[in-house]
Amino acid sequence: MAEEPRKLGLLWAFMKGQRLRYAAAAGAMLAAALVMFLVPLIAAIVIDYVIQAKALRGPQWLRKALEAMGGRESLARNLYLAGGAVAALTALSGLFTYLKGRWSAQASETIARRLRDRLYEHLQRLPCTYHDQTSTGELVQRCTSDVETVRTFLATQVVEIARAVVMLLTVLPFMLALSVELTLLAMALVPLILGFSLVFLSRVTKAFRLSDESEGRMTTLLQENLTGIRVVRAFARQDYEQDRFAESNLEFRDKTIRLIDLMAWYWAASDYACHLQSALVLIMGGLWVIQGAADVGVLFAFLAYEGMLLWPVRHMGRLLTELGKTRVSMGRLWDILHHRNERGSPAPEVLEAGALGERVEASPAPGQAGPGKDLVPAQPLGGSLTVRDLSFSYDGHAAVLDDLSFDVPAGWTVALMGPSGAGKSTLMHVLLRLYEYHRGSIRLDAHELRDLDPHWLRSQIGVVLQEPFLYSKTLRENIRRSSRDDAVVEAAAAVAAIHESILSFEQGYDTLVGERGVTLSGGQRQRVALARAILHDPPMLVLDDAFSAVDVRTEGSILSALGRRRGRRTTLVIAHRLSTLIQADRILVLDRGRIVQRGTHEELLAQGGLYGRLWHIQSELEEDLRQELTAGPAGGNAHA
């Protein structure tokens, strides 16, 4: 409950810059309502004052206005003026209604766009730990369905809330001026309807939350299935996945039907109460007309005003429903936006919303750099790396890196190897500040890593991952990061040994790769990603098992090309294929998060240990494979 004001305050913060437009829309709505209030009054005047020649009931200003127009006789001779006035007032009300809709739509669409932009921007800067714990489908659902819920509320309900209040406050004076008794009668069931709407709010809020959460689970399931569709087909799991989706879809349907049932019950009950209220006014008002205590025109006006009065009361249920849904959606969006980014700050609108509730501080969470520590050095990195007593674990689990210390001089090529789970990739993730280290020190040149601006840091390091990500664009667009000329792109592709392969495609560099580069082989994807990193030409290059899907000959070609650039950049290489490591200036052997050996290839062979054992195993396997390939055709013919 303590966060509710802040969540609603978050919505108010996003309305900044559009509040005046909403005020104008509310003003137009008020003008439309006031104009339409005059229409039943004109009908009452014509029926009672002009046709039946009865004394006019109503405020003093109205009687003076009619006398100024010539009185009853003049109005009777020019009765067409009443029809013209009704038509003119209706047209004027329509104009104000149009302006109200236009201004509220412009404001809501602008706010929704700003909200989507802020969500996307904040998600780009949230730490990897947040994305590790939150499913992609859930985030997609929040950034689409929940934002649409908020947009709908802003477009249709914010001004309607003002309209309902204005209708209640404006119609009552008109009704009281005509008849106090009929006004009290017309208000008899209003408290009951309002009370029912408030009780209904809590139930529909809970129902919508359950429906929204089930939709998020269904979206997650759909996203996972489409992303892994080839794995599903490869293992013939289509029926299993269909059953999973059908179960999730059924849950979403049941939760949504529950919400619809609640809405149906509300509309049925509120319709009954509103019609009962109208019937009460009609019956009692009719009796008073028969008894001479009321006039026909007054009763006619009251029936019209009764509809105007009951409409906002009846509509209160819809308003409360949409408000409840919006509270749920804003709560889910709040969970994203209030989470601190890599710099230790929530979204700016969250800080503004904190003024309406408990204070939201911009101080960093443990292990995160605060805004004052985001150092951007004046010069690019030189490339020297110093690691001292570095330890790291994921969320309090067993240490993945344990007391690492090593130096990498600028321009050196340092290789890391070791069994799976030794901590090699984790070290690279920490170096990129994808995860924050809490013990030890990492210094790039003379700067502590955690003090550097994360965005600037990553601009100084080129990365090629074992499973590179390619966009569904052309090969040229995937390689170049900015508006570079084609010659530079092709030169980087040549170093990555992918240029000839690209030219063999029918459309060359304009070949459109599929989503995540699915139309390319694993080795081609890795080489395209390598070309992208080389084109960036950073002071430091990180190759995280970037040759795992590349054949030995191509790997040798790439390493030779990179070797010709030795000394120009610091290169960190993770590899399981030991032939990749031979040319490194230094090799670090990791096991269970610790460095167990270090040195050149020759020094490590002389030491024996883990590196020596792995080298001999791989050498024997490669020799056996070479012999089998050499003897394969003859052996095959002999067998035949």
C-alpha positions in Angstrom: 0.0 0.0 0.0 2.9 2.3 0.7 3.9 2.2 -3.0 0.5 2.9 -4.4 0.9 6.7 -4.2 4.3 6.4 -6.0 2.9 4.2 -8.7 0.1 6.7 -9.4 2.6 9.5 -9.0 4.7 7.8 -11.8 1.7 8.2 -14.1 1.5 11.8 -13.1 5.2 12.2 -13.8 4.8 10.8 -17.3 2.0 13.3 -17.9 4.4 16.2 -17.6 4.2 18.4 -20.7 0.7 17.1 -21.5 -1.2 18.2 -18.4 -2.2 21.5 -20.1 -3.6 19.5 -23.0 -5.7 17.4 -20.6 -6.9 20.6 -18.9 -8.0 21.9 -22.3 -9.7 18.6 -23.0 -11.5 18.8 -19.6 -12.5 22.4 -20.4 -13.9 21.4 -23.7 -15.8 18.5 -22.1 -17.2 20.9 -19.4 -18.4 23.3 -22.2 -20.0 20.4 -24.0 -21.8 19.3 -20.9 -23.0 22.8 -20.0 -24.3 23.3 -23.6 -26.2 20.0 -23.5 -27.8 20.9 -20.1 -29.7 23.7 -21.9 -31.5 21.4 -24.3 -33.9 19.8 -21.7 -34.4 23.3 -20.3 -35.6 24.6 -23.7 -38.0 21.7 -24.0 -39.4 22.4 -20.5 -39.9 26.1 -21.4 -41.8 25.2 -24.6 -44.0 22.6 -23.0 -44.9 24.5 -19.8 -44.4 28.2 -20.5 -45.3 28.4 -24.2 -47.8 25.6 -24.9 -49.5 25.2 -21.5 -49.2 28.9 -20.6 -48.1 28.1 -17.0 -45.9 30.1 -14.8 -42.3 29.3 -15.4 -40.4 27.4 -12.7 -36.8 28.1 -12.6 -34.1 30.6 -11.6 -34.8 34.4 -11.7 -32.2 34.9 -14.5 -34.1 32.6 -16.8 -37.4 34.4 -16.4 -35.8 37.8 -17.1 -34.1 36.4 -20.2 -37.5 35.2 -21.6 -39.1 38.5 -20.8 -36.3 40.2 -22.7 -37.1 38.0 -25.7 -40.7 39.2 -25.8 -42.4 36.8 -23.4 -44.8 34.0 -24.1 -46.5 35.5 -27.1 -43.3 36.3 -29.0 -42.0 32.8 -28.3 -45.3 31.2 -29.5 -45.1 33.1 -32.8 -41.5 32.2 -33.3 -41.5 28.6 -32.0 -39.0 27.6 -34.7 -36.4 29.5 -32.7 -36.5 26.8 -30.0 -35.8 24.1 -32.6 -33.0 26.2 -34.1 -31.5 26.7 -30.6 -31.6 22.9 -29.9 -29.9 22.2 -33.2 -27.2 24.9 -32.6 -26.6 23.8 -29.1 -26.2 20.2 -30.2 -23.8 21.2 -32.9 -21.8 23.3 -30.5 -21.7 20.4 -28.0 -20.4 18.1 -30.8 -17.6 20.6 -31.6 -16.5 20.7 -28.0 -16.7 16.9 -27.8 -14.5 16.6 -30.9 -11.9 18.9 -29.3 -12.0 17.0 -26.1 -11.4 13.7 -28.0 -8.7 15.2 -30.2 -6.7 16.8 -27.3 -7.0 13.8 -25.0 -5.9 11.4 -27.8 -2.9 13.6 -28.6 -1.9 13.7 -25.0 -2.4 10.0 -24.4 -0.5 8.9 -27.5 2.4 11.2 -26.6 2.5 9.9 -23.1 2.4 6.3 -24.3 5.2 6.9 -26.7 7.3 8.5 -23.9 6.5 5.6 -21.6 7.6 3.0 -24.3 10.8 5.0 -25.0 11.6 5.2 -21.3 11.0 1.5 -20.8 13.2 0.6 -23.7 15.9 2.9 -22.7 15.9 1.7 -19.1 15.9 -1.9 -20.1 19.0 -1.3 -22.2 20.8 0.0 -19.1 19.6 -2.5 -16.5 22.3 -4.8 -15.1 22.5 -8.3 -16.6 21.4 -9.8 -13.2 18.0 -8.3 -13.8 17.6 -9.8 -17.2 18.9 -13.2 -15.8 16.0 -13.2 -13.4 13.2 -11.9 -15.7 11.9 -13.7 -18.7 12.0 -11.9 -22.1 8.3 -12.7 -22.7 7.3 -11.1 -19.5 9.2 -7.9 -20.4 7.7 -7.9 -23.8 4.2 -8.2 -22.4 4.8 -5.3 -19.9 6.1 -3.1 -22.6 3.2 -3.7 -25.0 0.0 -4.9 -23.2 0.5 -3.0 -20.0 1.5 0.2 -21.8 -1.6 -0.2 -24.0 -3.7 -0.5 -20.8 -2.3 2.8 -19.5 -2.7 4.5 -22.9 -6.4 3.4 -23.1 -7.0 4.8 -19.6 -5.3 8.1 -20.5 -7.2 8.4 -23.8 -10.7 7.6 -22.6 -10.9 7.6 -18.8 -8.9 10.5 -17.5 -11.1 13.1 -19.0 -14.2 11.0 -18.3 -13.4 11.1 -14.6 -13.5 14.9 -14.8 -16.6 14.6 -16.9 -18.3 12.5 -14.3 -17.5 14.9 -11.5 -18.5 17.9 -13.6 -21.8 16.2 -14.6 -22.6 15.5 -11.0 -21.7 19.0 -9.8 -23.4 20.8 -12.7 -26.6 18.9 -13.2 -27.6 19.2 -9.6 -28.0 23.0 -9.6 -30.3 22.7 -12.7 -32.4 20.1 -11.0 -32.6 21.9 -7.7 -33.6 25.1 -9.5 -36.6 23.2 -11.1 -37.7 21.0 -8.1 -36.1 20.2 -4.8 -38.4 17.3 -4.2 -37.8 15.6 -7.5 -34.0 16.2 -7.1 -34.1 14.3 -3.7 -36.1 11.5 -5.4 -33.7 11.4 -8.3 -30.7 11.0 -5.9 -32.3 8.2 -3.8 -30.3 5.2 -5.2 -27.2 7.1 -6.1 -25.3 6.3 -2.8 -26.2 2.6 -3.3 -24.8 2.6 -6.8 -21.6 4.4 -5.8 -21.1 2.0 -2.9 -21.5 -1.0 -5.1 -19.0 0.4 -7.6 -16.4 0.8 -4.8 -16.8 -2.8 -3.7 -16.6 -3.9 -7.3 -13.2 -2.1 -7.7 -11.2 -4.3 -5.4 -12.6 -7.5 -7.0 -12.0 -6.4 -10.6 -8.4 -5.2 -9.7 -7.5 -8.7 -8.4 -9.2 -10.4 -11.4 -7.3 -8.2 -13.9 -4.0 -8.8 -12.1 -4.5 -12.5 -12.4 -5.4 -12.2 -16.1 -2.5 -9.9 -16.8 0.0 -12.2 -15.2 -1.4 -15.3 -17.0 -1.0 -13.3 -20.3 2.6 -12.6 -19.4 3.2 -16.4 -18.8 1.6 -17.2 -22.2 3.7 -14.5 -23.9 6.9 -15.9 -22.3 6.0 -19.4 -23.5 5.3 -18.2 -27.0 8.5 -16.2 -27.2 10.6 -19.1 -26.0 9.0 -21.5 -28.4 9.5 -19.2 -31.5 13.1 -18.5 -30.5 13.8 -22.2 -30.2 11.6 -23.4 -33.0 14.5 -25.3 -34.7 15.3 -27.2 -31.4 11.6 -28.1 -31.0 11.5 -29.5 -34.5 14.9 -31.2 -34.2 13.6 -33.2 -31.2 10.1 -33.7 -32.6 8.6 -31.9 -29.6 5.8 -30.0 -31.5 3.0 -31.9 -29.8 4.5 -31.4 -26.3 4.9 -27.6 -27.0 1.4 -27.4 -28.4 0.1 -29.0 -25.2 2.1 -26.5 -23.0 0.8 -23.6 -25.0 -2.8 -24.9 -24.9 -2.6 -25.2 -21.2 -1.3 -21.7 -20.8 -3.8 -20.3 -23.2 -6.6 -22.1 -21.3 -5.4 -20.5 -18.1 -5.4 -17.1 -19.7 -8.9 -17.7 -21.1 -10.3 -18.7 -17.7 -8.8 -15.8 -15.9 -10.1 -13.4 -18.6 -13.6 -14.9 -18.5 -13.6 -14.4 -14.8 -12.8 -10.7 -15.4 -15.6 -10.5 -18.0 -18.0 -12.2 -15.7 -17.4 -9.6 -13.0 -17.9 -6.8 -15.6 -21.1 -8.5 -16.8 -22.4 -8.7 -13.2 -21.6 -5.1 -12.6 -23.3 -3.8 -15.7 -26.4 -5.9 -15.1 -26.7 -4.8 -11.5 -26.0 -1.1 -12.3 -28.4 -1.2 -15.2 -31.1 -2.5 -13.0 -30.4 0.1 -10.3 -30.3 3.0 -12.8 -33.6 1.9 -14.6 -35.2 1.4 -11.2 -34.1 5.0 -10.3 -35.6 6.3 -13.5 -38.8 4.4 -13.0 -39.1 5.9 -9.5 -38.8 9.4 -10.9 -41.3 8.7 -13.7 -43.9 7.1 -11.4 -43.6 9.6 -8.5 -43.2 12.6 -10.9 -46.2 11.4 -12.9 -48.3 11.3 -9.7 -47.2 14.8 -8.7 -48.1 16.1 -12.2 -51.6 14.5 -11.9 -52.0 16.1 -8.4 -50.8 19.4 -9.8 -47.7 19.6 -7.7 -45.4 19.5 -10.8 -45.6 20.5 -14.4 -45.2 18.2 -17.4 -42.3 20.2 -18.8 -40.5 20.0 -15.5 -41.0 16.2 -15.4 -39.7 15.9 -19.0 -36.6 17.9 -18.1 -36.1 15.9 -15.0 -36.2 12.6 -16.9 -33.5 14.0 -19.2 -31.4 15.3 -16.4 -31.9 12.0 -14.6 -30.2 10.3 -17.5 -27.4 12.8 -17.4 -27.0 12.2 -13.6 -27.1 8.4 -13.8 -24.7 8.2 -16.7 -21.6 9.3 -14.7 -22.8 7.2 -11.7 -23.3 4.2 -13.8 -20.1 4.9 -15.7 -18.3 5.0 -12.4 -17.9 1.2 -12.6 -16.1 1.4 -15.9 -13.9 4.2 -14.6 -13.1 2.2 -11.5 -12.5 -0.9 -13.6 -10.0 0.9 -15.9 -8.5 2.6 -12.9 -7.9 -0.8 -11.2 -6.4 -2.2 -14.4 -4.2 0.8 -14.8 -3.0 0.5 -11.2 -2.0 -3.1 -11.9 -0.2 -2.1 -15.1 1.5 0.8 -13.6 2.7 -1.4 -10.7 4.2 -3.8 -13.3 5.9 -0.9 -15.1 7.0 0.5 -11.8 8.9 -2.7 -11.1 11.0 -2.1 -14.2 11.5 1.6 -13.9 12.3 1.8 -10.2 15.0 -0.9 -10.6 18.4 0.8 -10.6 20.4 0.8 -13.8 24.2 0.2 -14.1 24.8 3.7 -12.8 22.7 3.1 -9.7 19.7 5.2 -10.6 16.1 4.4 -11.4 14.3 6.2 -14.2 14.0 10.0 -13.7 10.2 9.8 -13.5 10.5 7.4 -10.6 12.4 9.9 -8.6 9.8 12.5 -9.4 7.0 10.1 -8.4 8.8 9.6 -5.1 7.7 13.1 -4.0 4.1 11.7 -3.7 5.2 8.8 -1.5 8.1 7.3 0.3 11.4 8.9 -0.9 13.1 7.1 -3.7 16.9 7.7 -3.5 19.2 7.8 -6.5 22.0 6.2 -4.5 23.5 3.1 -6.0 22.8 -0.4 -4.9 25.7 -2.4 -3.5 28.3 -3.1 -6.0 27.0 -0.5 -8.5 28.8 2.7 -9.5 27.0 5.9 -8.6 26.6 8.8 -11.0 29.6 10.6 -9.5 31.9 7.7 -10.4 31.2 7.4 -14.1 34.6 8.5 -15.2 35.3 9.1 -18.9 39.1 9.4 -19.4 40.2 12.1 -21.8 42.3 9.7 -23.8 41.3 6.2 -25.2 42.5 3.2 -23.3 46.2 2.3 -23.8 45.2 -1.4 -23.3 47.1 -2.4 -20.2 45.2 -4.6 -17.7 46.0 -5.3 -14.1 44.0 -7.7 -12.0 44.6 -8.1 -8.2 42.9 -10.5 -5.8 39.8 -10.7 -7.9 36.9 -12.8 -6.6 33.4 -13.1 -8.0 30.2 -15.1 -7.4 26.7 -15.0 -8.9 24.3 -13.8 -6.2 26.0 -15.3 -3.3 26.6 -18.7 -4.8 30.0 -20.5 -4.7 32.9 -18.4 -6.0 33.3 -18.6 -9.8 36.5 -16.5 -9.7 38.8 -17.0 -6.7 41.6 -14.6 -5.9 42.8 -14.0 -9.5 45.9 -11.8 -10.0 47.7 -11.2 -13.4 49.0 -8.5 -15.6 48.5 -7.8 -19.3 50.8 -5.2 -20.8 49.4 -3.0 -23.6 49.5 -4.7 -27.0 50.0 -8.2 -25.7 47.9 -11.2 -26.7 47.0 -13.2 -23.6 45.1 -16.5 -23.9 42.9 -18.1 -21.3 42.2 -21.8 -21.3 40.8 -24.4 -18.9 38.0 -26.9 -18.5 34.3 -25.9 -18.8 33.2 -24.0 -15.7 36.7 -22.7 -14.9 35.6 -19.1 -15.0 37.0 -17.9 -18.4 33.8 -16.4 -19.8 32.8 -15.0 -16.4 36.1 -13.1 -16.3 35.2 -11.6 -19.6 31.8 -10.6 -18.4 33.2 -8.9 -15.3 35.8 -7.2 -17.5 32.9 -5.7 -19.6 31.1 -4.8 -16.4 28.1 -7.0 -17.4 28.4 -8.1 -13.8 29.9 -6.1 -10.9 32.8 -7.5 -8.9 32.8 -6.9 -5.1 36.3 -8.1 -4.1 39.6 -7.3 -5.6 40.7 -4.8 -8.2 40.7 -4.5 -12.0 42.6 -1.6 -13.5 42.6 -0.6 -17.1 45.6 1.7 -17.6 45.5 3.7 -14.3 41.7 3.5 -13.8 39.7 1.3 -11.5 37.2 -0.6 -13.7 34.2 0.1 -11.5 34.9 3.9 -11.7 34.6 3.9 -15.5 31.5 4.8 -17.3 30.1 1.5 -18.5 29.1 2.8 -22.0 32.5 4.4 -22.6 34.2 1.3 -21.3 32.5 -1.0 -23.8 33.2 1.4 -26.6 36.9 0.7 -25.9 36.6 -3.1 -26.0 35.6 -5.2 -29.0 33.9 -8.5 -28.2 33.3 -11.6 -30.2 31.2 -14.2 -28.4 31.0 -17.9 -29.0 27.3 -17.5 -30.0 27.4 -14.1 -31.7 24.2 -12.2 -32.3 23.4 -10.9 -35.8 20.5 -8.7 -36.8 18.0 -9.5 -39.5 19.7 -7.0 -41.8 22.2 -7.2 -44.7 25.7 -8.5 -44.1 27.1 -5.0 -44.7 24.8 -3.5 -42.1 25.8 -6.2 -39.6 29.5 -5.5 -40.0 29.7 -1.7 -40.1 28.8 0.2 -36.9 28.5 3.6 -38.6 28.6 5.2 -42.1 31.9 3.8 -43.1 32.8 3.3 -46.8 32.5 -0.2 -48.3 36.3 -0.6 -48.7 36.8 -0.4 -45.0 34.0 -3.0 -44.4 35.5 -5.4 -47.0 39.0 -5.0 -45.4 37.7 -6.0 -42.0 35.9 -8.9 -43.6 39.1 -10.0 -45.3 41.0 -10.1 -41.9 38.1 -12.2 -40.5 38.4 -14.6 -43.5 34.7 -14.0 -44.4 35.2 -11.7 -47.5 35.4 -14.5 -50.0 32.4 -16.3 -48.6 30.3 -13.2 -48.8 31.3 -12.6 -52.4 30.1 -16.1 -53.2 26.6 -15.2 -52.1 24.3 -14.1 -54.9 23.8 -10.6 -53.4 27.2 -10.3 -51.8 27.3 -7.8 -49.0 23.7 -7.0 -49.6 22.6 -10.5 -48.6 19.9 -10.3 -46.0 20.6 -12.7 -43.1 17.7 -14.2 -41.1 16.8 -13.5 -37.6 19.9 -13.9 -35.4 21.8 -14.8 -38.5 20.1 -18.1 -38.9 20.8 -18.3 -42.7 24.5 -18.4 -42.0 26.6 -21.3 -40.6 28.0 -21.1 -37.1 31.5 -20.4 -38.5 30.2 -17.7 -40.8 28.3 -16.0 -38.0 31.4 -16.0 -35.8 33.5 -14.5 -38.7 31.0 -11.8 -39.4 31.0 -10.9 -35.7 34.8 -10.8 -35.8 34.8 -8.5 -38.8 32.4 -6.2 -36.9 34.8 -6.1 -33.9 37.9 -5.5 -36.1 36.1 -2.7 -37.9 35.5 -1.0 -34.6 39.3 -1.1 -34.0 39.2 -0.8 -30.2 42.2 -0.6 -27.9 41.3 -4.0 -26.5 39.8 -7.1 -28.3 38.1 -10.0 -26.5 37.6 -13.3 -28.3 35.4 -15.6 -26.2 35.9 -18.9 -27.9 35.2 -17.1 -31.1 36.7 -19.8 -33.3 34.8 -22.8 -32.0 32.8 -23.2 -35.2 35.7 -22.4 -37.6 37.8 -25.0 -39.2 41.5 -25.2 -38.4 42.7 -23.8 -41.8 40.4 -20.8 -41.6 41.3 -20.3 -37.9 45.0 -20.2 -38.9 44.3 -17.6 -41.6 42.5 -15.4 -39.1 45.2 -15.8 -36.5 47.9 -14.9 -39.0 46.0 -11.7 -40.0 45.5 -10.8 -36.4 49.2 -11.6 -35.7 50.2 -9.0 -38.2 48.4 -6.4 -36.0 50.3 -7.6 -32.9 51.2 -4.7 -30.7 48.4 -2.4 -32.0 45.8 -3.7 -29.5 45.6 -5.8 -26.4 43.9 -9.1 -27.2 42.3 -11.6 -24.8 41.5 -15.0 -26.3 39.5 -17.7 -24.7 39.8 -21.0 -26.5 39.5 -24.8 -26.0 41.5 -25.6 -29.1 45.1 -25.3 -27.9 46.4 -24.6 -31.4 44.7 -21.2 -31.1 46.9 -20.4 -28.1 50.4 -21.1 -29.4 51.0 -17.6 -30.7 49.9 -15.9 -27.5 52.4 -13.8 -25.5 51.2 -15.5 -22.3 48.7 -18.2 -21.5 46.7 -18.4 -18.3 45.4 -21.8 -17.3 42.2 -21.6 -15.1 40.7 -24.4 -13.1 37.8 -23.9 -10.6 38.2 -20.1 -10.7 41.9 -20.1 -10.0 45.0 -19.6 -12.2 46.9 -22.8 -11.8 49.5 -22.2 -14.5 50.9 -19.3 -16.5 53.5 -18.8 -19.2 54.2 -19.2 -22.9 53.3 -22.3 -24.8 56.8 -23.7 -24.5 57.1 -22.9 -20.8 53.8 -24.6 -20.1 54.7 -27.7 -22.0 57.9 -27.9 -20.0 55.9 -27.5 -16.7 53.5 -30.4 -17.6 50.5 -30.1 -15.4 46.9 -29.5 -16.7 48.1 -27.7 -19.9 50.6 -30.4 -20.8 48.0 -33.1 -20.3 45.4 -31.3 -22.5 48.0 -30.6 -25.1 49.0 -34.2 -25.4 45.4 -35.4 -25.5 44.4 -33.0 -28.2 47.6 -33.7 -30.2 46.9 -37.5 -30.1 43.3 -37.0 -31.1 44.2 -34.7 -34.0 46.9 -37.2 -35.2 44.4 -40.1 -35.0 41.9 -38.1 -37.0 44.5 -37.2 -39.6 45.5 -40.8 -40.0 41.9 -41.9 -40.4 41.2 -39.3 -43.0 44.3 -40.2 -44.9 43.5 -43.9 -44.8 39.7 -43.5 -45.2 39.2 -44.0 -48.9 41.5 -47.1 -49.1 40.1 -48.5 -46.0 36.6 -48.0 -47.2 37.4 -49.7 -50.6 39.0 -52.7 -48.8 36.0 -53.1 -46.6 33.7 -53.0 -49.6 
